[in-house]
Amino acid sequence: MMQGSAPVDTEIDLGDNEDDEGQQGWKTQLETVMEEEEEEEEEDVVSTQSDTRPLINERDPQQMNECLKPLSVRSGDRVWFWSNMLFEVSRVWIYRIVTAVLAVPFSIIAGVLFGFLTCLHIWLLTPCVRIIYMNTTQVELLWSSLLDIFVLPIYHSVSKCCTSISVRFMRE
């Protein structure tokens, strides 16, 4: 309940008494609601419908439960204030706790992994690559010869064809 507002007593008619004609009160109330609904059907439907708010009239299309509908469906402003504040506080503290608990183990694991991979690269991978380069000088000589025989003439002929092309810019 909001601070500074007095509680309001609401009287709900359950339709226990009968009218002069022998009908119950809720039936006559329903008839008047149905008449009002026929008049309001001409209203623009698009302006009353929205994607962001619930369609209260769609939930009770026959208007049978008018006596149970509150005058306004609204929660107190303090509810939203406290829920937002609790969300923000819990988000920050959960982040801090999880970070404190997981940061130390993950940093140790990352350091050990980085050290292992560095040692592996320096003492195993680099010497193996050097040994392969020393033992494959014949393959390297063969490869460069094949490139000079087959690929280099093609590039030379294409470059000679493209040297005759000239581009001029003219203003009109």
C-alpha positions as CSV (number, residue, x, y, z in Angstrom):
1,M,0.0,0.0,0.0
2,M,1.3,3.4,-0.8
3,Q,2.3,5.7,2.0
4,G,0.0,8.6,2.6
5,S,-3.1,7.1,1.1
6,A,-6.0,5.9,3.3
7,P,-7.6,2.5,2.7
8,V,-10.8,2.6,0.8
9,D,-13.7,0.2,1.6
10,T,-15.1,-1.4,-1.5
11,E,-18.6,-2.9,-1.5
12,I,-19.2,-5.8,-3.8
13,D,-22.7,-6.7,-4.8
14,L,-22.9,-10.5,-5.2
15,G,-26.4,-10.4,-6.6
16,D,-28.1,-12.1,-3.6
17,N,-31.2,-9.8,-3.7
18,E,-33.9,-10.1,-6.3
19,D,-35.5,-7.3,-8.2
20,D,-39.2,-6.6,-8.6
21,E,-39.4,-8.7,-11.7
22,G,-37.8,-11.7,-10.1
23,Q,-34.5,-11.4,-11.8
24,Q,-31.2,-11.4,-10.0
25,G,-29.1,-8.2,-9.9
26,W,-26.2,-9.5,-11.9
27,K,-28.4,-10.4,-14.9
28,T,-29.7,-6.8,-15.2
29,Q,-26.2,-5.5,-14.8
30,L,-25.1,-7.9,-17.6
31,E,-27.8,-6.6,-19.9
32,T,-26.7,-3.0,-19.4
33,V,-23.1,-3.9,-20.0
34,M,-24.1,-5.7,-23.2
35,E,-26.0,-2.6,-24.4
36,E,-22.9,-0.5,-23.7
37,E,-20.7,-3.0,-25.5
38,E,-22.8,-2.7,-28.7
39,E,-22.4,1.1,-28.6
40,E,-18.6,0.8,-28.1
41,E,-18.1,-1.7,-31.0
42,E,-17.9,1.2,-33.4
43,E,-14.8,2.4,-31.7
44,D,-11.4,2.0,-33.4
45,V,-10.1,-1.5,-32.5
46,V,-6.5,-0.8,-33.5
47,S,-6.1,2.1,-31.1
48,T,-7.3,0.0,-28.1
49,Q,-5.1,-3.0,-28.8
50,S,-1.4,-3.0,-28.0
51,D,1.4,-5.6,-28.0
52,T,2.8,-4.4,-24.7
53,R,-0.3,-4.5,-22.5
54,P,-2.7,-7.3,-21.9
55,L,-6.1,-7.3,-23.6
56,I,-8.4,-7.2,-20.5
57,N,-11.5,-7.1,-22.6
58,E,-10.4,-10.1,-24.6
59,R,-10.2,-12.1,-21.4
60,D,-13.8,-11.6,-20.6
61,P,-15.6,-10.9,-23.9
62,Q,-19.1,-11.6,-22.4
63,Q,-18.5,-9.1,-19.5
64,M,-19.9,-11.7,-17.1
65,N,-17.5,-10.9,-14.2
66,E,-17.9,-7.1,-14.0
67,C,-18.4,-7.2,-10.2
68,L,-15.0,-8.9,-9.8
69,K,-12.9,-6.5,-11.9
70,P,-11.0,-3.9,-9.8
71,L,-11.3,-0.2,-10.7
72,S,-7.7,-0.1,-11.7
73,V,-5.1,-2.8,-12.1
74,R,-1.9,-1.3,-10.8
75,S,0.7,-2.3,-8.3
76,G,2.3,0.1,-5.9
77,D,5.3,2.2,-7.1
78,R,7.4,0.9,-4.2
79,V,7.1,-2.7,-5.5
80,W,8.9,-1.8,-8.7
81,F,11.4,0.3,-6.9
82,W,12.4,-2.5,-4.5
83,S,12.3,-5.2,-7.2
84,N,14.6,-3.1,-9.4
85,M,16.9,-2.3,-6.4
86,L,17.1,-6.0,-5.3
87,F,17.8,-7.1,-8.9
88,E,20.7,-4.6,-9.3
89,V,22.2,-5.4,-5.9
90,S,22.0,-9.2,-6.4
91,R,23.4,-8.9,-9.9
92,V,26.4,-6.9,-8.7
93,W,27.1,-9.1,-5.7
94,I,26.6,-12.4,-7.5
95,Y,29.1,-11.2,-10.2
96,R,31.6,-10.2,-7.5
97,I,31.3,-13.6,-5.7
98,V,31.5,-15.7,-8.8
99,T,34.5,-13.6,-10.0
100,A,36.3,-14.0,-6.7
101,V,35.7,-17.8,-6.6
102,L,36.5,-18.5,-10.2
103,A,39.2,-15.9,-11.1
104,V,42.0,-17.5,-9.1
105,P,41.6,-21.1,-10.4
106,F,41.1,-20.0,-14.0
107,S,44.2,-17.7,-13.8
108,I,46.3,-20.6,-12.5
109,I,45.0,-22.9,-15.2
110,A,45.7,-20.3,-17.9
111,G,49.2,-19.7,-16.6
112,V,50.1,-23.4,-16.5
113,L,48.7,-23.9,-20.1
114,F,50.6,-20.9,-21.4
115,G,53.8,-22.1,-19.9
116,F,53.4,-25.6,-21.2
117,L,52.6,-24.4,-24.8
118,T,55.6,-22.0,-24.7
119,C,57.9,-24.7,-23.6
120,L,56.6,-27.1,-26.2
121,H,57.1,-24.5,-28.9
122,I,60.6,-23.5,-27.9
123,W,62.0,-27.0,-27.1
124,L,60.1,-29.3,-29.4
125,L,58.5,-27.5,-32.4
126,T,61.2,-25.1,-33.4
127,P,64.0,-27.7,-33.4
128,C,61.8,-30.1,-35.5
129,V,61.2,-27.4,-38.1
130,R,64.9,-26.6,-38.3
131,I,65.8,-30.3,-38.8
132,I,63.1,-30.6,-41.6
133,Y,64.6,-27.5,-43.3
134,M,68.2,-28.9,-43.1
135,N,67.2,-32.3,-44.6
136,T,64.9,-31.0,-47.3
137,T,67.3,-28.8,-49.2
138,Q,67.0,-31.1,-52.3
139,V,63.2,-30.8,-52.2
140,E,63.5,-27.0,-51.9
141,L,65.8,-26.9,-54.9
142,L,63.5,-29.1,-56.9
143,W,60.4,-27.0,-56.0
144,S,62.1,-23.7,-56.9
145,S,63.2,-25.2,-60.3
146,L,59.7,-26.4,-61.1
147,L,58.3,-22.9,-60.3
148,D,61.0,-21.3,-62.5
149,I,60.2,-23.7,-65.4
150,F,56.4,-23.7,-65.4
151,V,55.0,-20.7,-63.4
152,L,57.5,-17.9,-64.0
153,P,57.1,-17.9,-67.9
154,I,53.3,-17.5,-67.5
155,Y,53.7,-14.5,-65.2
156,H,56.2,-12.9,-67.5
157,S,53.9,-13.3,-70.6
158,V,50.9,-11.9,-68.7
159,S,53.0,-8.9,-67.5
160,K,54.2,-8.2,-71.1
161,C,50.5,-8.3,-72.2
162,C,49.5,-5.9,-69.5
163,T,52.3,-3.4,-70.1
164,S,50.7,-2.2,-73.3
165,I,47.5,-1.2,-71.5
166,S,47.3,2.5,-70.7
167,V,44.6,4.5,-69.0
168,R,44.0,8.2,-69.6
169,F,41.6,10.4,-67.7
170,M,40.0,13.1,-69.6
171,R,37.6,15.8,-68.5
172,E,34.5,16.3,-70.5
